[in-house]
Amino acid sequence: MCTATRPTIRTGCAGHRQLLDAIRYLVAGGISWRAMPADFPDWGRVYAFFRRWQRARADRRVPRPAARDGP
């Protein structure tokens, strides 16, 4: 069931925040796409969003945290 007030064609019921959180969880945990917990949007939707993002090279425009010097 969709709880979003205005679902879009690209993200469906999942907002961009949920999709990005799912991708970060996947990368941090080193899990496969199909092993994503049910708390996140469907893995296929997350993967499709990631591929569009990757093809647009949007990951190159995301600011990286500054490196720290020392402990």
C-alpha positions as CSV (number, residue, x, y, z in Angstrom):
1,M,0.0,0.0,0.0
2,C,1.3,3.4,-0.9
3,T,1.3,5.9,1.9
4,A,2.9,8.8,0.0
5,T,0.7,11.7,-0.7
6,R,2.1,12.2,-4.2
7,P,4.0,9.1,-5.5
8,T,6.0,9.8,-8.6
9,I,6.6,7.5,-11.5
10,R,10.3,7.2,-10.9
11,T,10.3,6.6,-7.1
12,G,6.8,5.2,-6.7
13,C,5.9,5.2,-3.0
14,A,9.5,5.4,-1.9
15,G,11.0,8.8,-1.5
16,H,14.5,9.7,-2.5
17,R,15.6,9.7,1.1
18,Q,14.4,6.1,1.6
19,L,16.1,5.0,-1.6
20,L,19.4,6.7,-0.7
21,D,19.2,5.2,2.8
22,A,18.8,1.8,1.3
23,I,21.8,2.2,-0.9
24,R,23.9,3.4,2.0
25,Y,22.8,0.4,4.0
26,L,23.7,-1.9,1.2
27,V,27.2,-0.4,0.8
28,A,27.9,-0.3,4.5
29,G,26.8,-3.8,5.1
30,G,28.2,-5.4,2.0
31,I,25.0,-7.3,1.3
32,S,23.5,-8.2,-2.0
33,W,20.6,-6.3,-3.6
34,R,18.2,-9.1,-3.0
35,A,19.1,-9.4,0.7
36,M,17.8,-6.0,1.6
37,P,15.5,-5.9,4.7
38,A,11.8,-5.4,4.2
39,D,12.0,-2.0,6.0
40,F,13.4,-0.6,2.8
41,P,11.7,-0.2,-0.6
42,D,11.7,-3.2,-3.0
43,W,15.3,-4.1,-4.0
44,G,14.4,-3.8,-7.7
45,R,13.2,-0.2,-7.2
46,V,16.3,0.6,-5.2
47,Y,18.6,-0.9,-7.9
48,A,16.8,0.9,-10.7
49,F,17.2,4.2,-8.9
50,F,20.9,3.4,-8.3
51,R,21.5,2.6,-11.9
52,R,19.8,5.9,-13.1
53,W,21.8,7.8,-10.5
54,Q,25.0,6.1,-11.6
55,R,24.4,6.6,-15.3
56,A,23.8,10.3,-14.7
57,R,27.1,10.3,-12.8
58,A,25.3,12.0,-9.9
59,D,27.6,10.2,-7.5
60,R,30.4,12.4,-8.7
61,R,28.5,15.5,-7.6
62,V,27.8,14.4,-4.1
63,P,30.1,16.3,-1.7
64,R,32.5,14.1,0.3
65,P,33.3,14.7,3.9
66,A,36.6,16.4,4.5
67,A,39.4,14.2,5.6
68,R,40.5,14.6,9.2
69,D,44.1,15.2,10.3
70,G,45.0,13.1,13.3
71,P,42.7,11.3,15.8
